[in-house]
Amino acid sequence: MNHIELFAGCGGLSLGLDSAGFELLLANEISPMAAETFAYNFFKENLLDKAENQEKPKNALWISSQYEDLKSRLRENPFEYPDLGIGINDFESSPLNNSKVRF
């Protein structure tokens, strides 16, 4: 069975569901620091290392940010995100982008 996790935090619910045989399809988290931990725990993707090496993450996309670079995004204040459609997002250049995805 599949699941999505909204308000994912560091992934406690996903960890439990994973151990029960569920497959994670999508996780959503507003806090960059919690999302950074989630990406490491579930995808073994160290976002800070990627930021320092100026690499794009494989499993993390932003729907709105003030910043283009990953290092700044990882320390961005969630209460200062630009409104959707105004900020920088990763979906326009993502392979996940298709005609069904709208903001």
C-alpha positions as CSV (number, residue, x, y, z in Angstrom):
1,M,0.0,0.0,0.0
2,N,1.1,3.6,-0.7
3,H,1.1,6.7,1.5
4,I,1.9,10.3,1.5
5,E,3.1,12.3,4.5
6,L,2.0,15.8,5.1
7,F,3.7,17.7,7.9
8,A,6.5,15.1,7.7
9,G,8.9,16.5,10.3
10,C,11.9,14.2,10.5
11,G,9.8,11.2,9.4
12,G,8.6,9.3,12.4
13,L,5.2,8.3,10.9
14,S,6.9,7.3,7.6
15,L,9.3,5.1,9.5
16,G,6.5,3.3,11.2
17,L,4.5,2.9,8.0
18,D,7.6,1.8,6.1
19,S,8.2,-1.0,8.7
20,A,4.6,-2.0,8.2
21,G,5.1,-2.4,4.5
22,F,3.7,0.9,3.2
23,E,5.6,2.7,0.4
24,L,6.2,6.4,0.6
25,L,5.1,8.4,-2.5
26,L,5.5,12.0,-1.3
27,A,6.4,13.8,1.9
28,N,5.8,17.5,2.6
29,E,7.5,19.6,5.2
30,I,7.6,23.4,5.7
31,S,10.7,23.5,7.9
32,P,13.9,23.3,5.9
33,M,15.8,21.8,8.8
34,A,13.2,19.0,9.4
35,A,13.1,18.4,5.7
36,E,16.9,18.1,5.6
37,T,16.7,15.4,8.3
38,F,13.9,13.6,6.5
39,A,15.9,13.6,3.2
40,Y,18.9,12.1,5.1
41,N,16.9,9.5,7.0
42,F,14.9,8.2,4.0
43,F,16.9,9.0,0.9
44,K,20.5,9.0,2.4
45,E,20.8,12.4,0.8
46,N,22.9,14.9,2.7
47,L,21.5,18.3,1.6
48,L,24.1,20.3,3.4
49,D,26.9,18.5,1.5
50,K,25.0,19.0,-1.7
51,A,24.7,22.7,-1.0
52,E,28.4,23.0,-0.3
53,N,29.2,21.2,-3.5
54,Q,26.6,23.3,-5.4
55,E,24.7,20.2,-6.4
56,K,20.9,19.9,-6.8
57,P,19.2,17.4,-4.5
58,K,17.5,14.4,-6.2
59,N,14.7,14.0,-3.8
60,A,13.9,17.5,-2.4
61,L,11.9,20.2,-4.3
62,W,10.8,23.6,-3.1
63,I,7.5,25.0,-4.1
64,S,8.4,28.5,-3.0
65,S,11.7,30.1,-1.9
66,Q,13.4,33.5,-1.8
67,Y,16.7,31.9,-2.8
68,E,18.1,30.1,-5.9
69,D,20.9,28.4,-4.0
70,L,20.4,25.4,-1.8
71,K,22.6,26.6,1.1
72,S,20.4,29.6,1.7
73,R,17.2,27.6,1.3
74,L,18.3,25.2,4.0
75,R,18.3,28.1,6.5
76,E,15.3,30.0,5.1
77,N,12.7,31.1,7.6
78,P,9.4,29.3,6.7
79,F,7.4,32.4,7.8
80,E,9.1,34.5,5.1
81,Y,8.4,32.2,2.1
82,P,7.1,34.2,-0.9
83,D,3.5,33.5,-2.0
84,L,3.1,30.7,-4.5
85,G,3.7,31.8,-8.0
86,I,5.9,34.7,-6.9
87,G,8.9,32.9,-5.4
88,I,11.4,30.5,-6.9
89,N,10.2,26.9,-7.3
90,D,11.8,23.7,-8.5
91,F,8.8,22.3,-10.2
92,E,9.1,24.2,-13.5
93,S,12.4,22.5,-14.2
94,S,11.6,19.2,-12.6
95,P,10.9,16.0,-14.5
96,L,7.8,15.7,-12.3
97,N,6.4,18.8,-14.1
98,N,3.5,18.0,-16.4
99,S,0.4,19.6,-17.6
100,K,-1.5,18.4,-14.5
101,V,0.7,20.2,-11.9
102,R,-0.6,23.7,-11.2
103,F,0.1,26.3,-8.5
